[in-house]
Amino acid sequence: MKYLLSDIDMGEEEAQAVADVVRSKWLSLGPRTEEFEALFAERFGVRHAVAVSNCTAALHLALKACDVGPGDEVLVPSYTFVASVNAVLYQGATPVFVDINGPHDLNLSIDNLERKITPRTAAIVCVHLAGYAADMDRLMALAGRHGLAVVEDACHAIGASYDVGSDVRLHGRKLGTIGNVGCFSFFANKNLVTGEGGMIVTDDARIAEVARRCRSHGMTKTSWDRASGRAVDYDVVDLGYNYRGTELTAALGLIQLGKLARSNARRRDATMRYRDRLADIPGISIPFADRIDDSGHHIFPAVLDDAASRPAFRKHLLDRGVQTSVHYPPAHLFTQYASRCPDPASLAMTTDIAAREVTLPLHPLLDDSDVDAISALVADAAAAIARPLVEA
Ligand SMILES: Cc1ncc(COP(=O)(O)O)c(C=O)c1O
């Protein structure tokens, strides 16, 4: 494949850091994890950062720490990776799917969300799709009025700040730090990569405490606390899980955190160039094209006019070495969730856009000539799928 959908900026520095951990012979939670958490909290301007095994675990612990449980409803986009929804089910709560705004903005529609609030609603899981901030002004105001917890799934938005909206009190806050709790993923294709890994951030000491003990079986002390002489025994005070991060991932995370601003800037430049090159191609529109706020630029979605031509469009690009993807097949249409969606008609925008979306390559190693070459191939592909229609 000439043009990969995603690639990572990882090299000797990371290899050395992992080798150092191996030589230290302490591989699970330990000093590097504590250092990673402290630096993460400082960079994100939060009181607490808790490293976990992945973002799915982070979302689960976040909902548990917000006391979401059986009988509760949680508002969540259908237009997301299924982990955002699974976390709700792990807590025995009911996911209530919310629609998106439209082809120009793939984030939660706050109007649609508001209509779905009931006396049983306990929380909102908010995804900043592609790295662009959802409407946190309206979302936080609604959550405040109805007493709802807000869990930010900031997997796509790591490093981005909120600088849109009229509530200036929120301006400058990092995405993931506006709600009660924020969750990040360090999965192999994310902006900050450790292979597997995740982080929970919050200013709420109680949420942090629940997350900390429940990532390790509900224990009051960790193995590292005991190995380093900080404790001799432990109690188990909660139902916990094994959601621990490792020293290997923390060592990678420390270096990757140092690269994040530069790598997000490269993603932004590539995004701006794509927008320019793809602006006038018939049959394709670019979501978020007018957004100049500080996005994480995690992915570059495009939306075709015609859903039926998507396979041919993707095949045209694949045959020329361009890997594409779809973000996302909507959760409410998967077999697992279809029976949990009593009102699919209320997700009309999600269903429509998801059938027409194609994600183009975006990563920090993509240079200007790559973006130009991919854009030219996209223009060819658009012309190729338009041709049969014209002839007919
Ligand atoms: C929006 C979103 N939520 C949740 C997840 C789950 O993250 P992880 O793979 O770290 O569990 C992902 C990542 O794949 C994601 O993109």
The ligand as a Gaussian input file, in Angstrom:
#p B3LYP/6-31G(d) Opt

LIG

0 1
 C      -14.156000       7.178000      19.549000
 C      -13.470000       6.011000      20.201000
 N      -13.903000       5.572000      21.397000
 C      -13.312000       4.535000      22.026000
 C      -12.250000       3.859000      21.465000
 C      -11.666000       2.683000      22.176000
 O      -10.322000       2.864000      22.496000
 P       -9.401000       1.610000      22.849000
 O       -9.116000       0.887000      21.587000
 O       -8.167000       2.228000      23.456000
 O      -10.131000       0.774000      23.847000
 C      -11.751000       4.293000      20.227000
 C      -10.569000       3.679000      19.622000
 O      -10.456000       2.800000      18.900000
 C      -12.380000       5.382000      19.565000
 O      -11.963000       5.808000      18.376000

